[in-house]
Amino acid sequence: MLRLRKLITHHTAYTLGRRVFCCLIGMCRLIVQHFMVKLVILFISGYGVVIYVVGMCPFF
């Protein structure tokens, strides 16, 4: 009986730990994706500004 209870608590802890772990990984992935999107937007806008400046240079 005691062994069974021990097994159940261990299993519950394991399931809970795995759920928390998955949640943390999900959060990290969301944060990384968010920053990647921001970086890409920043990169594209920065690139656009550079092209714009280079394109305008001959006119000055």
Buried (B, 14 or more C-beta within 10 A) or exposed (E): EEEEEEEEEEEEEEEEEEEEEEEEEEEEEEEEEEEEEEEEEEEEEEEEEEEEEEEEEEEE
